[in-house]
Amino acid sequence: MTDEYLTITDKTSEGFYSEKRSKFLAFAFHVTSEEEVKQIVSDFRKKYYDARHVCWA
């Protein structure tokens, strides 16, 4: 058995899901450093200032 995985390219991926009047937004970025991640999360916190949760991995 061989392990396989997909890598995010330079193109940003987005997803949206809605249930019971709640909206869930998902974004996937290719990053190469921790600083890039921090900047992206910071930008999303400003853009979606009323979000109750901002999760990242």
C-alpha atoms as one frame of an Amber mdcrd trajectory, in Angstrom:
protein
   0.000   0.000   0.000   1.353   3.415  -0.984   0.570   6.641   0.831  -0.767
   9.315  -1.482  -1.688  12.922  -0.909  -2.634  15.997  -2.896  -0.894  19.337
  -2.607  -2.565  22.712  -2.858  -1.222  24.622  -5.845  -0.922  28.384  -6.203
  -4.671  28.590  -6.854  -6.804  29.397  -3.803  -9.680  26.996  -3.117 -12.923
  28.055  -1.483 -15.911  26.249  -0.052 -19.267  27.225   1.413 -21.787  25.276
   3.475 -24.999  26.465   5.103 -27.128  24.698   7.693 -29.811  25.947  10.067
 -29.079  29.621   9.313 -25.346  29.108   9.986 -22.754  29.749   7.292 -19.455
  27.902   7.092 -16.707  29.281   4.861 -13.573  27.346   3.939 -10.410  28.568
   2.240  -7.296  26.619   1.273  -3.994  28.303   0.422  -0.551  27.078  -0.519
   1.875  28.565   2.017   5.567  28.132   2.629   6.046  29.850   5.982   4.355
  30.426   9.297   4.378  34.178   8.664   2.242  33.700   5.542  -0.304  31.739
   7.572  -0.446  34.391  10.278  -0.994  37.142   7.686  -3.760  35.209   5.899
  -5.568  34.420   9.170  -5.228  38.050  10.263  -6.707  39.250   6.965  -9.666
  36.882   7.319 -10.260  37.965  10.923 -10.513  41.572   9.685 -12.687  40.692
   6.688 -15.058  38.474   8.708 -14.886  40.429  11.981 -18.278  39.094  13.105
 -17.278  35.409  12.776 -17.527  33.477  16.010 -14.773  31.017  15.100 -11.695
  31.269  12.891 -10.112  27.835  12.668  -6.926  27.004  10.818  -4.609  24.068
  10.407
